[in-house]
Amino acid sequence: KAGVTQTPRYLIKTRGQQVTLSCSPISGHRSVSWYQQTPGQGLQFLFEYFSETQRNKGNFPGRFSGRQFSNSRSEMNVSTLELGDSALYLCASSLAPGTLNYGYTFGSGTRLTVV
Amino acid sequence: AQSVAQPEDQVNVAEGNPLTVKCTYSVSGNPYLFWYVQYPNRGLQFLLKYITGDNLVKGSYGFEAEFNKSQTSFHLKKPSALVSDSALYFCAVRATNYGQNFVFGPGTRLSVLP
């Protein structure tokens, strides 16, 4: 079956712009989580969605937001981009938040560069 | 609060030798523990997990990990390293109580030298 699909793979934006990233989870998976990966900070949790509701949120400013649609696809948005937002953004899907022992399946990520 | 430490930024090992990538964790209650591997410009791939039961867990590509509750460790091991094992390895923990997201370690870069 198809894996987790993230689009686009690469993105270059200028400071002050906004960006929207998309994630389609594995078929049947209803939970989507987002992570930011940078060389200095490692993997930082952004948020988790299940059934179109945000279930958990990391310590990121309000410029970072997300949503989930009825088909479980998720988008994350970053407004007023800063240079420090340059990172690999990873999406991970799982069956549901309660199925902790199943772990995550990750997408290949979106590489965002802010110039 | 949950946390994961991977004390080595870099591990170098010769091909054919055994390898160990270390991980220690802190979590309230019982943990679920995972190892993931990341190749350049790719997402993380699942290697293995400890949920309950036998402390020695076997995973993909010949990797295994040993859960040690008293030392709060979950070291990743492989008896004979391959050059193709060179990658970034992440240990992750998730508490068993609902609502806890994954916490990842900082990663350890493994280099297997031919």
Chai-1 contact restraints between the chains, C-beta under 6 A:
chainA,res_idxA,chainB,res_idxB,connection_type,confidence,min_distance_angstrom,max_distance_angstrom,comment,restraint_id
A,G42,B,P106,contact,1.0,0.0,6.0,A-B,restraint_1
A,L43,B,F104,contact,1.0,0.0,6.0,A-B,restraint_2
A,F45,B,N101,contact,1.0,0.0,6.0,A-B,restraint_3
A,E48,B,N101,contact,1.0,0.0,6.0,A-B,restraint_4
A,N56,B,N101,contact,1.0,0.0,6.0,A-B,restraint_5
A,L90,B,G43,contact,1.0,0.0,6.0,A-B,restraint_6
A,G98,B,Y98,contact,1.0,0.0,6.0,A-B,restraint_7
A,L100,B,Y32,contact,1.0,0.0,6.0,A-B,restraint_8
A,L100,B,R94,contact,1.0,0.0,6.0,A-B,restraint_9
A,N101,B,Y32,contact,1.0,0.0,6.0,A-B,restraint_10
A,N101,B,I51,contact,1.0,0.0,6.0,A-B,restraint_11
A,G103,B,F34,contact,1.0,0.0,6.0,A-B,restraint_12
A,G103,B,F46,contact,1.0,0.0,6.0,A-B,restraint_13
A,G103,B,K49,contact,1.0,0.0,6.0,A-B,restraint_14
A,F106,B,G43,contact,1.0,0.0,6.0,A-B,restraint_15
A,F106,B,L44,contact,1.0,0.0,6.0,A-B,restraint_16
A,G107,B,G43,contact,1.0,0.0,6.0,A-B,restraint_17
A,S108,B,R42,contact,1.0,0.0,6.0,A-B,restraint_18
A,S108,B,G43,contact,1.0,0.0,6.0,A-B,restraint_19
A,G109,B,G43,contact,1.0,0.0,6.0,A-B,restraint_20
